[in-house]
Amino acid sequence: MRHTFPMPQRASVPLHPTSPVSAPIAAPVLAIESSCDDTGCAILDADGRILGESLLSQESHAPLGGVVPEIAARAHLEALPALVDLTLERAGLQLDDIAVFAATTGPGLIGGVIVGSTYAKGLAMALNRPFMAINHIEAHVLTPRLPEPAHSPTKTGTPPSPAFPYLALLMSGGHCQCVAVEGVGRYRQLGATIDDAAGEAFDKVAKMLGLGWPGGPAVEKLAREGDPHAYDLPRPLKGRAGCDFSFSGLKTAVARQIAPYGMAPLPRQVAADLAASFQQAVADVMVDRAANALALFPEATTLVVAGGVAANTVLRTRLQDLAQAHGIGFQAPALRLCTDNAVMIGWAALEHLRQGGPAPDDLDLPPRPRWPLSECLPAPERAAEVEQQALAGGRP
């Protein structure tokens, strides 16, 4: 059964809840993720333990070779009510038990971001609970700090959550960044892609090779059959100063190798060798860029990888070797938490709440297709900023 609530007038919702939420948090957070093609809902307790989790991946995009934003937004709208119900059931909770609601409010495909954040805001308003707007990129960056069961084992076992400061290498379909993480709400972008993101390059190469979508897992699987040294593909920006990324030229180089075969299907071994060579080139670039980022941020005690491409085992191994060579720790989320999910949204909310002070009132914060990490503030500062704007008669 879907939840329906009478919606109160906006004026009836106080700027902050009557009892401010501060660390330690005594009640659960319900989080929603809808920034792309995954609809997620998760409930976390005060310690970050996952009480209930549901995730629905939209397979309707596969025949189209990529995500269609309008289709994704409609699918989120159809799925969310039942998904929230299912997550509450798995957690053994009622909606009234939820203390804080959180949702991705950007960056992402704006239709999906509007659907998820508005749904969470509606629940928060109906129950007179605080709503927290979460930056999708920040959530990825903070995910490796989840309690240990959410970590991915490394060569030396399951490491503890990384302490600040650490270097985060975000690799996903829409983002590729090196971020100096100095604390919650304290981020410095050291480098970013100047064209395609790593995940986007994997998807496009997979399409060229006649593989399925999403392309990352398909390319990695096929690459196991190939020779990573079969083709001499370029390593864009490798050896240059800085830690920006570029994958457009690498993608074009793969296309040139495929061109002589015309419209005919590629021989299996040719496709496997191209997949392995492409993956090797991406790994070489990632290691080079991450090494430069570590030089720019020597305070880092851990190298953290996050995002969907961080699920690639070849890239993980190479980056773990890099961290070991620099004498620092290596951390990555469990494979299922590398791709978009609501657990990371709930965890980001908890990280902010642990900074102390009241939960920020983000009901008036609009969804954003773009939201730079540099504009993220720790929860206490954000709450103070919202309160000052409210007293001045303005809007966030």
RODO-2510 file (C-alpha; in nm, 4 decimals, decimal comma):
residues 396
     n   res          X          Y          Z
     1     m     0,0000     0,0000     0,0000
     2     r     0,1251     0,3437    -0,0858
     3     h     0,1600     0,6061     0,1840
     4     t    -0,0618     0,9110     0,1498
     5     f    -0,0453     1,2046     0,3877
     6     p    -0,2330     1,5328     0,4219
     7     m     0,0210     1,8002     0,3332
     8     p     0,0414     2,0770     0,5961
     9     q     0,0907     2,4424     0,5082
    10     r     0,4581     2,5326     0,4691
    11     a     0,4327     2,7813     0,7551
    12     s     0,3466     2,5007     0,9961
    13     v     0,6933     2,3458     0,9570
    14     p     0,9494     2,5097     1,1880
    15     l     1,2884     2,6137     1,0589
    16     h     1,4418     2,3455     1,2779
    17     p     1,2771     2,0534     1,4563
    18     t     1,1742     2,1172     1,8171
    19     s     1,4454     1,8805     1,9404
    20     p     1,7627     1,9533     1,7397
    21     v     1,9349     1,6504     1,5928
    22     s     2,2922     1,6279     1,7165
    23     a     2,5554     1,3576     1,7580
    24     p     2,5000     1,0902     1,8693
    25     i     2,1825     1,0482     1,6643
    26     a     1,9186     0,8466     1,8431
    27     a     1,6854     0,7703     1,5551
    28     p     1,7145     0,6427     1,1926
    29     v     1,7625     0,8298     0,8659
    30     l     1,5626     0,7397     0,5561
    31     a     1,7476     0,8273     0,2360
    32     i     1,6495     0,8336    -0,1306
    33     e     1,8730     0,8209    -0,4391
    34     s     1,7393     0,9006    -0,7874
    35     s     2,0098     1,0963    -0,9700
    36     c     2,0370     0,8693    -1,2745
    37     d     1,8807     0,5293    -1,3544
    38     d     1,8900     0,3621    -1,0111
    39     t     1,6029     0,4176    -0,7688
    40     g     1,7232     0,3580    -0,4155
    41     c     1,5926     0,3800    -0,0612
    42     a     1,7837     0,2956     0,2561
    43     i     1,7390     0,3318     0,6307
    44     l     2,0445     0,3684     0,8542
    45     d     2,0681     0,3797     1,2308
    46     a     2,2739     0,6298     1,4270
    47     d     2,5925     0,4242     1,3858
    48     g     2,5548     0,3862     1,0109
    49     r     2,4304     0,0292     1,0199
    50     i     2,1977    -0,0556     0,7322
    51     l     1,8573    -0,1436     0,8764
    52     g     1,6826    -0,1760     0,5417
    53     e     1,7800    -0,1236     0,1807
    54     s     1,6111    -0,1469    -0,1598
    55     l     1,7507    -0,0705    -0,5030
    56     l     1,5803    -0,0882    -0,8418
    57     s     1,7898    -0,0604    -1,1580
    58     q     1,6007     0,0528    -1,4652
    59     e     1,6653    -0,2068    -1,7344
    60     s     1,4439    -0,0248    -1,9858
    61     h     1,7448     0,1835    -2,0949
    62     a     1,9582    -0,1138    -2,2062
    63     p     1,8080    -0,1490    -2,5583
    64     l     1,8665     0,2252    -2,6089
    65     g     2,2364     0,2057    -2,5222
    66     g     2,2185     0,4719    -2,2509
    67     v     1,9982     0,6499    -2,0008
    68     v     1,7044     0,8514    -2,1394
    69     p     1,6423     1,1223    -1,8745
    70     e     1,2646     1,1509    -1,9269
    71     i     1,2141     0,7733    -1,9066
    72     a     1,4318     0,7589    -1,5956
    73     a     1,2337     1,0330    -1,4187
    74     r     0,9001     0,8627    -1,4856
    75     a     1,0385     0,5302    -1,3658
    76     h     1,1578     0,6893    -1,0392
    77     l     0,8120     0,8370    -0,9841
    78     e     0,6439     0,5007    -1,0355
    79     a     0,8888     0,3046    -0,8205
    80     l     0,9466     0,5246    -0,5151
    81     p     0,6260     0,4715    -0,3124
    82     a     0,6501     0,0910    -0,3190
    83     l     1,0274     0,1036    -0,2695
    84     v     0,9921     0,3140     0,0453
    85     d     0,7287     0,0727     0,1767
    86     l     0,9537    -0,2250     0,1061
    87     t     1,2533    -0,0644     0,2793
    88     l     1,0476     0,0170     0,5894
    89     e     0,9243    -0,3432     0,5967
    90     r     1,2783    -0,4774     0,5705
    91     a     1,3879    -0,2482     0,8525
    92     g     1,0914    -0,3473     1,0703
    93     l     0,9934     0,0175     1,1107
    94     q     0,6962     0,2463     1,0543
    95     l     0,7311     0,5731     0,8680
    96     d     0,6668     0,7625     1,1913
    97     d     0,9829     0,6038     1,3368
    98     i     1,2023     0,7978     1,0938
    99     a     1,3775     1,0959     1,2495
   100     v     1,5397     1,2535     0,9419
   101     f     1,4736     1,2323     0,5686
   102     a     1,7496     1,2826     0,3128
   103     a     1,7706     1,2693    -0,0644
   104     t     2,0077     1,3398    -0,3501
   105     t     1,9387     1,7007    -0,4470
   106     g     2,2142     1,7245    -0,7088
   107     p     2,4135     1,6890    -0,9176
   108     g     2,2439     1,4535    -1,1601
   109     l     1,9741     1,4214    -1,4241
   110     i     1,7419     1,6968    -1,3121
   111     g     1,4169     1,5070    -1,3697
   112     g     1,5184     1,2214    -1,1425
   113     v     1,6676     1,4564    -0,8837
   114     i     1,3398     1,6514    -0,8713
   115     v     1,1348     1,3336    -0,8258
   116     g     1,3460     1,1880    -0,5432
   117     s     1,4073     1,5083    -0,3487
   118     t     1,0464     1,6222    -0,3771
   119     y     0,9172     1,2858    -0,2566
   120     a     1,1480     1,2955     0,0467
   121     k     1,0528     1,6575     0,1171
   122     g     0,6858     1,5627     0,1106
   123     l     0,7393     1,2899     0,3685
   124     a     0,9428     1,5253     0,5867
   125     m     0,6771     1,7963     0,5741
   126     a     0,3934     1,5546     0,6417
   127     l     0,5661     1,4176     0,9521
   128     n     0,7205     1,7487     1,0616
   129     r     1,0722     1,6046     1,0346
   130     p     1,3881     1,7685     0,9020
   131     f     1,4899     1,7169     0,5400
   132     m     1,8566     1,7099     0,4373
   133     a     1,9668     1,7858     0,0817
   134     i     2,2639     1,5646    -0,0057
   135     n     2,5251     1,6253    -0,2729
   136     h     2,5586     1,3062    -0,4785
   137     i     2,9338     1,3480    -0,5289
   138     e     2,9929     1,4146    -0,1595
   139     a     2,8035     1,0950    -0,0789
   140     h     3,0346     0,8916    -0,3043
   141     v     3,3402     1,0560    -0,1492
   142     l     3,2260     0,9770     0,2059
   143     t     3,1013     0,6212     0,1372
   144     p     3,4325     0,4518     0,2296
   145     r     3,3842     0,5833     0,5852
   146     l     3,0823     0,3581     0,6384
   147     p     3,1201     0,0972     0,9162
   148     e     3,3487    -0,1928     0,8272
   149     p     3,0914    -0,4444     0,6902
   150     a     3,0386    -0,2011     0,4005
   151     h     3,4093    -0,2036     0,3097
   152     s     3,5662    -0,4044     0,0317
   153     p     3,8446    -0,6402     0,1490
   154     t     4,1952    -0,5596     0,0248
   155     k     4,5118    -0,7668     0,0018
   156     t     4,5684    -0,7151     0,3740
   157     g     4,2096    -0,7740     0,4899
   158     t     3,9291    -0,5326     0,5632
   159     p     4,0734    -0,1949     0,6667
   160     p     3,9090     0,0452     0,9123
   161     s     3,7232     0,3543     0,7949
   162     p     3,9683     0,6153     0,6643
   163     a     4,0390     0,9115     0,8869
   164     f     4,0641     1,2650     0,7527
   165     p     4,2472     1,3892     0,5558
   166     y     4,2402     1,1505     0,2606
   167     l     4,2567     1,1645    -0,1185
   168     a     3,9411     1,0526    -0,2972
   169     l     3,9531     0,9376    -0,6586
   170     l     3,5967     0,9457    -0,7885
   171     m     3,5397     0,7400    -1,1030
   172     s     3,1871     0,7109    -1,2419
   173     g     2,9790     0,7459    -1,5556
   174     g     2,9349     1,1184    -1,5147
   175     h     3,2270     1,2245    -1,2980
   176     c     3,6015     1,1781    -1,2719
   177     q     3,7744     1,3829    -1,0024
   178     c     4,0647     1,3875    -0,7598
   179     v     3,9394     1,5405    -0,4352
   180     a     4,1313     1,6396    -0,1234
   181     v     3,8941     1,5443     0,1589
   182     e     3,9915     1,7430     0,4673
   183     g     3,6715     1,6833     0,6630
   184     v     3,2950     1,6690     0,6251
   185     g     3,2026     1,9620     0,4025
   186     r     3,5726     2,0418     0,3498
   187     y     3,6742     1,9506    -0,0057
   188     r     3,9269     2,0742    -0,2621
   189     q     3,9092     1,9545    -0,6204
   190     l     4,2635     1,8857    -0,7361
   191     g     4,1747     1,7630    -1,0820
   192     a     3,8822     1,6605    -1,3027
   193     t     3,8060     1,5359    -1,6516
   194     i     3,8276     1,7887    -1,9316
   195     d     3,6002     1,5836    -2,1590
   196     d     3,4583     1,2335    -2,1014
   197     a     3,4346     1,0716    -1,7604
   198     a     3,5934     0,7283    -1,7176
   199     g     3,2600     0,5488    -1,6929
   200     e     3,1333     0,7256    -2,0032
   201     a     3,4412     0,6066    -2,1935
   202     f     3,3796     0,2478    -2,0787
   203     d     3,0175     0,2689    -2,1965
   204     k     3,1104     0,4077    -2,5382
   205     v     3,3873     0,1548    -2,5956
   206     a     3,1527    -0,1252    -2,4932
   207     k     2,9041    -0,0067    -2,7548
   208     m     3,1777    -0,0027    -3,0209
   209     l     3,2704    -0,3595    -2,9285
   210     g     2,9087    -0,4740    -2,9536
   211     l     2,8740    -0,5354    -2,5813
   212     g     2,5812    -0,4677    -2,3512
   213     w     2,5044    -0,1675    -2,1339
   214     p     2,6220    -0,0622    -1,8797
   215     g     2,9588    -0,1015    -2,0410
   216     g     3,1986    -0,1174    -1,7464
   217     p     3,1244    -0,4726    -1,6292
   218     a     3,0965    -0,5955    -1,9894
   219     v     3,4360    -0,4559    -2,0890
   220     e     3,6034    -0,5930    -1,7762
   221     k     3,4578    -0,9398    -1,8349
   222     l     3,5679    -0,9505    -2,1996
   223     a     3,9117    -0,8064    -2,1124
   224     r     3,9898    -1,1216    -1,9103
   225     e     4,0138    -1,3095    -2,2426
   226     g     4,2434    -1,0524    -2,4046
   227     d     4,6029    -0,9324    -2,4120
   228     p     4,6378    -0,5876    -2,2476
   229     h     4,9467    -0,5203    -2,4624
   230     a     4,7950    -0,6193    -2,7970
   231     y     4,7210    -0,2615    -2,9018
   232     d     4,9359     0,0448    -2,8378
   233     l     4,6633     0,2849    -2,7295
   234     p     4,7335     0,6397    -2,6083
   235     r     4,7472     0,7366    -2,2397
   236     p     4,5996     1,0911    -2,2492
   237     l     4,7779     1,3419    -2,0193
   238     k     4,9989     1,0684    -1,8705
   239     g     5,3310     1,2151    -1,7631
   240     r     5,2046     1,5717    -1,7603
   241     a     5,1785     1,7971    -1,4566
   242     g     4,8536     1,8147    -1,2621
   243     c     4,5836     1,5555    -1,2160
   244     d     4,3187     1,6344    -1,4750
   245     f     4,1806     1,3534    -1,6906
   246     s     4,0978     1,3104    -2,0588
   247     f     3,9453     1,0023    -2,2203
   248     s     3,8068     1,1357    -2,5474
   249     g     4,1267     1,0652    -2,7421
   250     l     4,1516     0,7129    -2,6024
   251     k     3,7944     0,6423    -2,7091
   252     t     3,8740     0,7732    -3,0605
   253     a     4,1838     0,5527    -3,0811
   254     v     3,9715     0,2447    -3,0108
   255     a     3,7271     0,3525    -3,2827
   256     r     4,0143     0,3752    -3,5331
   257     q     4,1211     0,0199    -3,4562
   258     i     3,7665    -0,1012    -3,5155
   259     a     3,7061     0,0999    -3,8352
   260     p     3,8748    -0,1472    -4,0797
   261     y     3,6180    -0,4135    -3,9858
   262     g     3,3323    -0,1953    -4,1081
   263     m     2,9848    -0,3105    -4,0049
   264     a     3,0909    -0,6721    -3,9584
   265     p     3,1059    -0,8134    -3,6043
   266     l     3,4536    -0,8064    -3,4563
   267     p     3,6320    -1,1388    -3,4168
   268     r     3,6072    -1,2444    -3,0519
   269     q     3,9824    -1,2282    -2,9897
   270     v     4,0148    -0,8855    -3,1507
   271     a     3,7354    -0,7519    -2,9315
   272     a     3,8909    -0,9107    -2,6216
   273     d     4,2354    -0,7669    -2,6994
   274     l     4,0869    -0,4208    -2,7569
   275     a     3,8926    -0,4409    -2,4311
   276     a     4,2027    -0,5469    -2,2370
   277     s     4,4219    -0,2825    -2,4012
   278     f     4,1646    -0,0100    -2,3361
   279     q     4,1270    -0,1131    -1,9718
   280     q     4,5048    -0,1165    -1,9288
   281     a     4,5315     0,2337    -2,0761
   282     v     4,2642     0,3654    -1,8385
   283     a     4,4424     0,2038    -1,5429
   284     d     4,7755     0,3595    -1,6448
   285     v     4,6138     0,7032    -1,6679
   286     m     4,4371     0,6646    -1,3333
   287     v     4,7562     0,5627    -1,1549
   288     d     4,9520     0,8512    -1,3084
   289     r     4,6884     1,1106    -1,2211
   290     a     4,6420     0,9741    -0,8681
   291     a     5,0192     0,9807    -0,8116
   292     n     5,0270     1,3475    -0,9092
   293     a     4,7325     1,4185    -0,6787
   294     l     4,9141     1,2536    -0,3877
   295     a     5,2117     1,4805    -0,4572
   296     l     4,9795     1,7819    -0,4419
   297     f     4,8190     1,6561    -0,1204
   298     p     5,0960     1,4988     0,0892
   299     e     4,8810     1,5207     0,4026
   300     a     4,6623     1,2343     0,2732
   301     t     4,6801     0,9279     0,4947
   302     t     4,4653     0,7096     0,2687
   303     l     4,3845     0,6757    -0,1008
   304     v     4,0102     0,6244    -0,1392
   305     v     3,8372     0,5173    -0,4603
   306     a     3,4652     0,5512    -0,5187
   307     g     3,2068     0,5561    -0,7958
   308     g     3,0895     0,2892    -1,0374
   309     v     3,4243     0,2479    -1,2155
   310     a     3,5848     0,1786    -0,8765
   311     a     3,4194    -0,1647    -0,9007
   312     n     3,6722    -0,2567    -1,1725
   313     t     3,9096    -0,5040    -1,0098
   314     v     4,2061    -0,4220    -1,2366
   315     l     4,1855    -0,0522    -1,1500
   316     r     4,1448    -0,1319    -0,7807
   317     t     4,4538    -0,3529    -0,7765
   318     r     4,6679    -0,0955    -0,9560
   319     l     4,5567     0,1864    -0,7265
   320     q     4,6072    -0,0251    -0,4167
   321     d     4,9631    -0,0927    -0,5335
   322     l     5,0104     0,2835    -0,5754
   323     a     4,8915     0,3505    -0,2204
   324     q     5,1223     0,0822    -0,0855
   325     a     5,4152     0,2329    -0,2739
   326     h     5,3413     0,5686    -0,1082
   327     g     5,3148     0,4113     0,2353
   328     i     4,9498     0,5072     0,2867
   329     g     4,6287     0,3122     0,3301
   330     f     4,3869     0,2119     0,0568
   331     q     4,0112     0,2064     0,0932
   332     a     3,7162     0,1269    -0,1335
   333     p     3,3486     0,0609    -0,0663
   334     a     3,2052    -0,2867    -0,1106
   335     l     3,1417    -0,3490    -0,4798
   336     r     2,7652    -0,3090    -0,4480
   337     l     2,8140     0,0359    -0,2899
   338     c     3,0397     0,1679    -0,5666
   339     t     2,7485     0,2303    -0,8010
   340     d     2,4631     0,4684    -0,7128
   341     n     2,2712     0,3665    -0,4011
   342     a     2,0740     0,5214    -0,1168
   343     v     2,3017     0,3890     0,1584
   344     m     2,5662     0,6460     0,0678
   345     i     2,3049     0,9230     0,0771
   346     g     2,1984     0,8237     0,4281
   347     w     2,5590     0,7966     0,5406
   348     a     2,6408     1,1451     0,4092
   349     a     2,3462     1,2791     0,6097
   350     l     2,4764     1,1068     0,9229
   351     e     2,8260     1,2429     0,8675
   352     h     2,6833     1,5958     0,8624
   353     l     2,4604     1,5361     1,1637
   354     r     2,7616     1,4155     1,3610
   355     q     2,9152     1,7602     1,3255
   356     g     2,6750     1,8797     1,5955
   357     g     2,4094     2,1480     1,6036
   358     p     2,0594     2,1261     1,4599
   359     a     1,9767     1,9430     1,1412
   360     p     1,9759     2,1904     0,8527
   361     d     1,6357     2,2795     0,7108
   362     d     1,6820     2,2170     0,3386
   363     l     1,3155     2,2138     0,2364
   364     d     1,3632     2,5304     0,0330
   365     l     1,6856     2,4160    -0,1327
   366     p     1,6034     2,3541    -0,5024
   367     p     1,7233     2,0478    -0,6953
   368     r     2,0406     2,1189    -0,8910
   369     p     2,1704     1,9500    -1,2066
   370     r     2,5142     2,0847    -1,1105
   371     w     2,6393     2,1243    -0,7558
   372     p     3,0159     2,1669    -0,7104
   373     l     3,1708     2,0080    -0,4036
   374     s     3,3236     2,3441    -0,3213
   375     e     2,9735     2,4707    -0,2406
   376     c     2,9060     2,1999     0,0184
   377     l     2,9172     2,3226     0,3769
   378     p     2,9261     2,1300     0,7054
   379     a     2,5734     2,0927     0,8462
   380     p     2,6128     2,3443     1,1331
   381     e     2,7347     2,6135     0,8926
   382     r     2,4592     2,5350     0,6438
   383     a     2,1962     2,5513     0,9166
   384     a     2,3297     2,8867     1,0352
   385     e     2,3314     3,0202     0,6786
   386     v     1,9697     2,9111     0,6207
   387     e     1,8625     3,0688     0,9491
   388     q     2,0311     3,4006     0,8636
   389     q     1,8617     3,4050     0,5233
   390     a     1,5259     3,3294     0,6824
   391     l     1,5679     3,6100     0,9352
   392     a     1,6616     3,8439     0,6527
   393     g     1,3491     3,7438     0,4619
   394     g     1,5424     3,5764     0,1816
   395     r     1,5492     3,2234     0,0408
   396     p     1,8459     2,9872     0,0151
***
